Amino acid sequence: MKQMQGLDAAFVAFEQPNAPIHIGSIAIYDPSTAPGGFVRFKDILSFIRGRLYLAKSLRQRMVKVPFNIDYPYWIEDPNFDLEYHVRHAALPKPGDWRQLCILTARTFARPLDLTRPPWELLVVEGLDNVHGAPKGSYAILSKVHHAAIDGVSGVDLMKALHTATPEVDPIRQPDPWKPERMPSQLGMFARGYVRGFTNPLRQAQVAVQSLPGAVHVVKGAIKGDFDLASTLKTPRTRFNGKVSAHRVVDGKSFALADVKDMRALADGATVNDVMLSIVGGAMRAYLNEKGELPEETLAAMAPISVRAENEKNMMGNQVSAMRAPLGTHMDGAAERLAYVRDETQKSKAMTNALGARQMAEMSKLSPALYMGLGARLYSQFGLANRIRPMFNTVVTNVPGPPSPIFSTGARLVNIYGNLCLLDGVGLGHVVQSYTDKITVTATACRDAMPDPARYAECLQESFDAHLVALGRAAAPTRPATKPRVRNAVARNGGVGGTHATM
């Protein structure tokens, strides 16, 4: 039995009926590389069963402390049943990308059962008309609670369920796993009661350790190195109100080599900067078409992994974050990328000054009772509709394997990530690299984005605009429209006038 850390427990506390806190992916496989050239559902079950010992989180369930006075615990589930977690379905005709996205969105909108290990896999057949998927391909839709993994440990989990070659060798290593008894409710309550007295001491210790970084940031703000005021000027969009329980999903796949070449548009730019600029261009175009483009730049929250080498196989989250302005007030791709590069360098400098690891440590000390209560009140009172956001979307970058990998002998063709949403964050992006490709996938509240295919087109058009800036491709066929700066009240609480700040 092991107790959750603060950030992991926060993800449990933040879960609401309209906002389940799980992340996942759409992984597309070509079974022609498997022994015999095909893969059966029972083969997938057998393959996963033989590799459970490589992925510790797959057989652990959470147990909550009475009255939520302390962080939940992880235990080895005494009732673990693999066939509950791995399921089977088929796409309706025509079996195309749109149908796969619809199924993904519906699956992703449903909360996980938190009385079991919080993950599910849905094996989906019938992908014959999905562009880029070889005939006979199947997909695996994954859902894992964010309390169990972050982006980096999610990659480790992916490695545990894949092999470097198509050969499926029988597992010869004994499985050391042992189930645990359910812990005593009284015992957990007693430990939580004691921790309630000792937690302030730990908070004070971390606060003292964080003081030099805070002083550095204040000095930087006084000298103009760090622009703290911009955080209070983030405009509201349709994506920054209370979210519904319904989701939409869509995404695009690009050549990684093209994205790397785009770095030349702004000296010193990174692949992450390029993808932020592409997202900025897409959000600009989408909101402009709705007549809701703010004059100020939108901003993204970009998670930063602080997972140490010796923490690679540990469950939970080791992350901090930085704020990344997206340059949505700029039309030119090269101009926007240069702006994003400059702003991300400033954000990284401020995060380094505070100490990304120290910021992550501070998150571990939030009182469990107040986290859950605060999350419920924030949702029930619709505060996301009234408070000015600190950022408009999330863009997380997950580096995948540079070489092909296989599951049950089937080659992974491509992978698209899915992100959880919260009240105030109705649009999230996962950037995922794999071999020579890089994908960007949008997960959104259906009320805020009723036309996800159009947003995917905006992503493609933004990518194309960066290619045009390199002189490599024809201009996008869809004509550009003059920006229509909004001047009316937008959905989800309105814009303009006075806003409270967080």
Long-range contacts (C-beta under 8 A, 24 or more apart in sequence): 1-73, 1-74, 1-75, 1-180, 1-183, 2-73, 2-74, 2-315, 3-70, 3-71, 3-72, 3-73, 3-74, 4-62, 4-71, 4-72, 4-73, 4-74, 4-147, 4-316, 5-71, 5-316, 5-317, 5-364, 6-71, 6-363, 6-364, 6-365, 6-366, 7-316, 7-317, 7-319, 7-360, 7-363, 7-364, 8-71, 8-147, 8-148, 8-315, 8-316, 8-317, 9-71, 9-72, 9-147, 9-366, 9-368, 9-371, 10-363, 10-366, 10-371, 11-145, 11-146, 11-147, 11-317, 12-62, 12-64, 12-72, 12-114, 12-145, 12-147, 13-68, 13-368, 13-371, 13-372, 13-374, 13-375, 14-371, 14-375, 14-422, 15-111, 15-114, 15-375, 16-375, 16-376, 16-379, 16-423, 17-111, 17-245, 18-242, 18-243, 18-244, 18-245, 18-379, 18-423, 19-243, 19-245, 19-379, 19-420, 19-421, 19-422, 19-423, 20-109, 20-110, 20-111, 20-112, 20-420, 21-145, 21-146, 21-147, 21-420, 21-422, 22-108, 22-111, 22-112, 22-118, 22-143, 22-144, 22-145, 22-146, 22-420, 23-143, 23-144, 23-146, 23-149, 23-151, 23-154, 23-417, 23-418, 23-419, 23-420, 23-430, 24-108, 24-141, 24-142, 24-143, 24-144, 24-417, 24-418, 25-141, 25-142, 25-415, 25-416, 25-417, 25-418, 25-430, 25-432, 26-100, 26-104, 26-139, 26-140, 26-141, 26-249, 26-415, 26-416, 26-418, 26-441, 27-139, 27-140, 27-141, 27-142, 27-407, 27-412, 27-414, 27-415, 28-127, 28-130, 28-132, 28-133, 28-137, 28-138, 28-139, 28-412, 28-413, 28-414, 28-415, 29-137, 29-138, 29-139, 29-140, 29-407, 29-408, 29-410, 29-411, 29-412, 29-413, 30-133, 30-134, 30-136, 30-137, 30-410, 30-411, 30-413, 31-136, 31-137, 31-138, 31-408, 31-409, 31-410, 32-134, 32-136, 32-410, 32-411, 33-166, 33-406, 33-409, 33-410, 33-411, 34-166, 34-168, 34-406, 34-408, 34-409, 34-410, 35-166, 35-167, 35-168, 35-409, 38-136, 39-138, 39-408, 39-409, 39-410, 41-88, 41-123, 43-408, 44-86, 44-123, 44-140, 44-407, 44-408, 45-82, 45-83, 45-86, 47-161, 47-168, 47-407, 47-408, 48-82, 48-86, 48-121, 48-161, 49-82, 50-170, 50-171, 51-160, 51-161, 51-171, 52-82, 52-175, 52-177, 53-173, 53-175, 53-176, 53-177, 54-160, 54-161, 55-157, 55-160, 55-161, 56-313, 56-315, 57-117, 57-119, 57-144, 57-148, 57-149, 57-153, 57-157, 57-315, 58-85, 58-117, 58-119, 58-157, 59-117, 59-177, 59-179, 60-117, 60-148, 60-315, 61-114, 61-115, 61-116, 61-117, 61-118, 62-114, 62-118, 62-145, 62-147, 63-182, 63-183, 63-188, 65-188, 65-189, 65-192, 65-368, 66-185, 66-188, 66-189, 66-192, 67-189, 67-369, 68-368, 68-369, 68-372, 69-189, 69-192, 69-193, 69-196, 69-368, 69-369, 70-188, 70-189, 70-191, 70-192, 70-195, 70-196, 70-368, 71-368, 72-147, 73-183, 73-188, 74-315, 75-180, 75-182, 75-183, 76-177, 76-178, 76-179, 76-180, 77-116, 77-117, 77-179, 78-179, 78-180, 78-181, 78-182, 79-116, 80-116, 80-117, 80-179, 84-116, 85-116, 85-117, 85-119, 85-120, 85-121, 86-120, 86-121, 86-123, 87-120, 87-121, 87-122, 87-123, 88-122, 88-123, 88-125, 89-122, 89-123, 89-124, 89-125, 90-124, 90-125, 90-126, 91-124, 91-125, 91-126, 91-127, 92-126, 93-126, 94-129, 95-126, 95-127, 95-128, 95-129, 95-130, 96-129, 96-130, 96-131, 97-129, 97-130, 97-131, 98-453, 100-124, 100-127, 100-130, 100-139, 101-248, 101-249, 101-250, 101-251, 101-452, 103-141, 104-141, 104-249, 104-418, 105-246, 105-247, 105-248, 105-249, 105-443, 105-446, 106-247, 107-141, 107-143, 108-141, 108-143, 108-247, 108-249, 108-418, 108-443, 109-245, 109-246, 109-247, 112-143, 112-145, 114-145, 118-144, 118-145, 118-147, 118-148, 119-143, 119-144, 119-145, 119-148, 132-253, 132-413, 132-414, 133-413, 134-413, 137-413, 138-410, 140-407, 143-418, 146-317, 146-420, 147-316, 147-317, 148-315, 148-316, 149-315, 149-316, 149-317, 150-303, 150-305, 150-307, 150-316, 150-317, 150-318, 150-319, 151-303, 151-305, 151-319, 151-396, 151-397, 151-398, 152-305, 152-307, 152-312, 152-318, 152-398, 153-307, 153-312, 153-313, 153-314, 153-315, 153-316, 153-317, 153-318, 154-398, 155-398, 155-399, 155-400, 156-312, 156-313, 158-400, 158-401, 158-405, 159-401, 159-405, 161-407, 162-401, 162-405, 162-406, 162-407, 162-412, 163-405, 163-406, 163-407, 164-403, 164-405, 164-406, 165-406, 166-406, 166-409, 166-410, 166-411, 167-409, 168-408, 168-409, 192-368, 196-367, 199-365, 199-367, 202-365, 203-365, 206-358, 206-361, 206-362, 206-365, 207-362, 209-358, 209-361, 210-354, 210-355, 210-358, 210-359, 210-362, 213-353, 213-354, 213-355, 213-358, 214-354, 216-353, 216-354, 217-350, 217-353, 217-354, 220-349, 220-350, 220-353, 225-346, 225-349, 226-346, 226-349, 226-350, 226-353, 227-346, 230-299, 230-325, 231-323, 231-390, 232-388, 232-501, 233-296, 234-296, 234-298, 234-299, 234-388, 234-389, 234-390, 234-391, 234-392, 235-294, 235-295, 235-296, 235-298, 235-392, 235-495, 236-294, 236-388, 236-389, 236-490, 236-492, 236-493, 236-494, 236-495, 236-499, 237-283, 237-287, 237-292, 237-294, 237-298, 237-392, 237-490, 237-495, 238-287, 238-290, 238-292, 238-426, 238-448, 238-449, 238-490, 238-491, 238-492, 239-392, 239-393, 239-425, 239-426, 239-427, 239-444, 239-445, 239-448, 239-449, 239-492, 240-384, 240-389, 240-392, 240-424, 240-425, 240-426, 240-492, 240-493, 241-382, 241-384, 241-385, 241-423, 241-424, 241-426, 241-448, 241-491, 241-492, 241-493, 242-379, 242-382, 242-384, 242-385, 242-423, 242-424, 242-492, 243-384, 243-421, 243-422, 243-423, 243-425, 243-426, 243-445, 243-447, 243-448, 244-445, 244-446, 244-447, 246-445, 246-446, 246-447, 247-421, 247-443, 247-444, 247-445, 247-446, 248-443, 248-444, 248-445, 248-446, 248-449, 248-450, 248-452, 249-418, 249-441, 249-442, 249-443, 249-444, 249-452, 250-441, 250-442, 250-452, 250-453, 250-455, 250-456, 251-416, 251-439, 251-440, 251-441, 251-442, 251-456, 251-459, 252-439, 252-440, 252-456, 252-459, 252-460, 252-463, 253-414, 253-416, 253-437, 253-438, 253-439, 254-437, 254-438, 254-439, 254-440, 254-463, 255-436, 255-437, 255-438, 256-433, 256-435, 256-436, 256-437, 256-438, 257-436, 258-463, 258-467, 258-472, 259-438, 261-470, 262-337, 262-466, 262-467, 262-469, 262-470, 264-470, 265-333, 265-334, 265-337, 265-338, 265-466, 265-469, 265-470, 266-334, 266-337, 266-338, 266-340, 266-341, 268-341, 268-345, 269-337, 269-338, 269-340, 269-341, 270-341, 270-344, 271-397, 271-433, 271-438, 272-302, 272-344, 272-397, 272-431, 273-337, 273-340, 273-341, 273-344, 274-337, 274-466, 275-395, 275-397, 275-431, 275-438, 275-440, 276-300, 276-302, 276-324, 276-326, 276-340, 276-344, 276-395, 277-326, 277-327, 277-333, 277-336, 277-337, 277-340, 277-462, 277-466, 278-440, 278-459, 278-462, 278-463, 278-466, 279-326, 279-393, 279-395, 279-429, 279-440, 279-459, 279-462, 280-326, 280-327, 280-328, 280-336, 280-340, 280-462, 281-328, 281-333, 281-336, 281-458, 281-461, 281-462, 281-465, 281-466, 282-455, 282-458, 282-459, 282-461, 282-462, 283-326, 283-328, 283-392, 283-393, 283-427, 283-458, 284-328, 284-329, 284-331, 284-462, 284-483, 285-458, 285-461, 285-462, 286-454, 286-455, 286-458, 287-328, 287-486, 288-481, 288-483, 288-484, 289-454, 289-481, 291-484, 291-486, 291-488, 292-486, 292-490, 293-328, 293-483, 293-484, 293-485, 293-486, 294-328, 294-329, 294-485, 294-486, 294-495, 295-329, 295-485, 296-329, 297-325, 297-326, 297-327, 297-328, 297-329, 297-330, 297-339, 298-325, 298-326, 298-328, 298-392, 298-393, 299-323, 299-324, 299-325, 299-326, 299-390, 299-391, 299-392, 300-324, 300-325, 300-326, 300-391, 300-392, 300-393, 300-394, 300-395, 300-429, 301-390, 301-391, 301-393, 301-394, 301-395, 301-425, 302-344, 302-347, 302-394, 302-395, 302-396, 302-397, 303-394, 303-396, 304-351, 304-356, 306-356, 306-357, 306-360, 318-360, 319-360, 320-351, 320-356, 320-357, 320-359, 320-360, 321-351, 321-359, 322-347, 322-348, 322-350, 322-351, 323-347, 323-390, 323-391, 324-395, 326-392, 326-393, 331-480, 331-483, 332-469, 333-462, 333-465, 333-466, 333-468, 333-469, 334-466, 334-469, 337-466, 378-423, 379-423, 382-423, 382-493, 383-423, 384-423, 384-424, 384-492, 384-493, 385-492, 385-493, 385-494, 386-493, 386-499, 386-500, 387-424, 387-499, 387-500, 387-501, 387-502, 388-499, 388-500, 388-501, 388-502, 389-424, 389-425, 389-502, 390-502, 391-425, 392-427, 393-425, 393-427, 393-428, 393-429, 394-419, 394-425, 394-427, 394-428, 394-429, 395-428, 395-429, 395-431, 396-428, 396-429, 396-430, 396-431, 397-431, 398-430, 398-431, 398-432, 398-433, 399-433, 400-432, 400-433, 400-434, 400-435, 401-434, 401-435, 402-433, 402-435, 403-435, 404-435, 414-439, 415-439, 416-441, 417-441, 418-443, 419-443, 421-445, 426-492, 447-491, 448-491, 448-492
